[in-house]
Amino acid sequence: MSLVHGTEIVAGAQKGHYAIGAFNTNNLEWTRAILAAAQHKNVPIIIQSSMGAAKYMGGYELVQHLVRDTIKSMDITVPIIMHLDHGNYEAAKEAIAAGYNSVMFDGHDLDFKENLEKTKEIVALAHSKGISVEAEVGSIGGEEDGIIGAGELADIEEAKQLAATGIDFLAAGIGNIHGVYPENWKGLNFDRLKELREAVPVPLVLHGGSGIPVDQIQKAISLGVAKVNVNTEQQIAWAKQVRKYIEDNKDKEVKGFDPRKLLAPGTKAIQDTVEQHIDWFGTKPVKLVPEEI
């Protein structure tokens, strides 16, 4: 199966009271692990790259080809959506030109009026090519490719205005953060999530899905979150298993230094992590596959 549009799939998740997992990739091994998890669970999935990961891997076009060609080589049959995570204005345009199916324009660090105008421009450009758009209201705590958010709560009126631009998904700050959650984290603000759900019709996105207790994730999904982003937990699982391989002196065994062997435990850990989150999100198979791109 080729890459597919994401709007209908995420909207279907919202109606079905489950979520689609959005998992970041950083290289070939990560891409294969995420796709393998989706295929094993027989569910649609969003595979996404940040601006930094795309730069690291050689650019948006290379990443898009990597994902598309790996889908073909692995004979993946479930719907896969290729998404740009936390892209600025220029990155969103580059990802659209490179053939991503979905882009996030993150303008939360701009003056809201400028954020709104640039969101409208990205929506018009993306929709002319059948590409989904995600925007952000209320910064997500922590750092993502140099974009730093304090984790404030999304403003309801700003959420309404962003939704009115025609975006397909809305990332909203409800106390969530990127990276590892501190011990004194107060948890998600479900009152604000309920207000957002009542105020805007578009599917809501929960960023910073790594480290949020599963009961809070599932409650957020029950209140209208239809897309959940996960990255840090994959990184931690990867590092733990690669470290164990070396600490167990596996790299000193015959051909143990071969990167295909050294990286294999980390790759398996990513697949296991993605499959676990798919279960947590309650993702369901898609019966009617959208038109392929």
ABEGO torsion letter per residue (X at the ends): XBBBBAAAAAAAAAAAGBBBBBBBBABAAAAAAAAAAAAAAGBBBBBBBBAAAAAAAGEAAAAAAAAAAAAAAAGBABBBBBBBBGBBAAAAAAAAAAGBABBBBBAAABBAAAAAAAAAAAAAAAAAAGBBBBBBBEBBBEBBGGBBBAGBBBBAAAAAAAAAAGBABBBBBAGBBBEBBBAABAEBBAAAAAAAAAABABBBBBBGABGBBAAAAAAAAAAGBABBBBAAAAAAAAAAAAAAAAAAGAAABBGAABAAAAAAAAAAAAAAAAAAAAAAAGBBBBABBBBBX
